[in-house]
Amino acid sequence: MLRIENMKTSLSVVVLLVSVGFISAEERMPNILVILADDLGYGDIGVHGCKDIPTPNIDKLAATGVRCTNGYSSHPFCSPMRAGFIVGRYQHRFGYERNIAYDPHNKHMGLPTSETTFAKRLQKKNYHTGILGKWHLGASAPFHPNRRGFNHFYGFLGGGHDYFDVDLTRPIGEGYRVPLQRNGKPTNLDEYLTTALSKEAVRFVESSKDKPFFLYVSYNAPHTPMQAPQETLDKFSSIKNKKRRAYAAMVHIMDEGIGQILQTLNRLNLRDNTLIFFLSDNGGPEMANASNNGPLRGQKGHVYEGGIRVPFLVSWPGVLPEGKEYHQPVSSLDIATTALETAVVPVTKEAKLDGINLIPYLAGKRKESPHGALFWRKENGKAWAVRAGSLKLLKVESSPKMLLYDLSKDIGETNDLTKAQPEDVKRLKALYDQWNKANTPPFFPSFRDYHRLMDKHYRSFSVPQRSNKE
Ligand code: CA
């Protein structure tokens, strides 16, 4: 029912745009642009109070849109978040809650082909679709982005990459060293990777100026390895911590690239017809890349806020307010539904999407919270969390004890309320148990276990077969 109402609202937005002259009925549908940073800390953008790294272009995006202060990733680390995001369903529904190993020979380990990406749904609606950068949803042929709804792919299939040309002497994982590819064909990297991705994004926008597009810019910045050009490192010489200096340079170059993409949209007169999301795939791993999660407890990998609450901006001038803050919890899972309803792609009940179309909420037309509750689970339930209203119940791996926090008063999750509010513990636990009933166990081992098993049974190990219905 809610979905039908949202669809009506989305349709009415389009009708409104037509009637007030923003678009004519013959003109293109709105473009969708998702810019995903990798391992960016909650506190590491100017509008969240970052002092040592200027991010003028990300800040401008916030100034021309809505800043979701309670924006969440559906997982505290990379690959599962991307699975949930690109489908629009909790990734646990299809057994995807571990980081995937890079293995171009394993034909079973990747985003199950029984799942349909929202790129595929948009492609069927004649959107020109592209992904640039990190895929991380399977490295063998059945999982290739070109087979999962993307007309154009420039990037790499693994979970990260060397930022400079491939140095085979560097002791890093195979996936980080394979040549970049453009639609399956290996290609040389002759400049800093983040810059190359931004330039490709500009070219993509230019090449699709006459048709609606969905572009997913999947920067691996500022994920490790901590690498940046010397001239940019020199700009941040006042930062004494070497890792933080490299991080600052990496974020700075990504911010510049975002500026170039925005300028291109402006130049081609597409800015007002483009719905833009900017977010990070998970919280900052403060130890690994010297990121900063601001007031949040924990980091990447945790179900504390530091692992899952991320910078989350939504901008669509003329449709959404500008410079507004939005405080209700929203999720990376909402992007698919929002994009599809914006593009007026029918979303049937059978698709089982978990997201909500955020436009009516961010536009101020609907006042209630978009979600009754949001959920997280990792390692087959060894750690989990549920947030309902301002309350959050969670369990971490290292303890059997549950913890309850009121995030409206305690953003740093320091004051456990389980003893003071046992009824809330019971209520939130029941919500989690209900949600968890529809989940399935992880269908592939973690990448660490996988490599250990691969060492032992080289190439003879394979994960259980799943049905691969399209
Ligand atoms: Ca990540």
Residues whose N, C-alpha, C, O or C-beta is under 5 A from the ligand:
A	BS01	CA	D38 D39 F77 C78 D281 N282
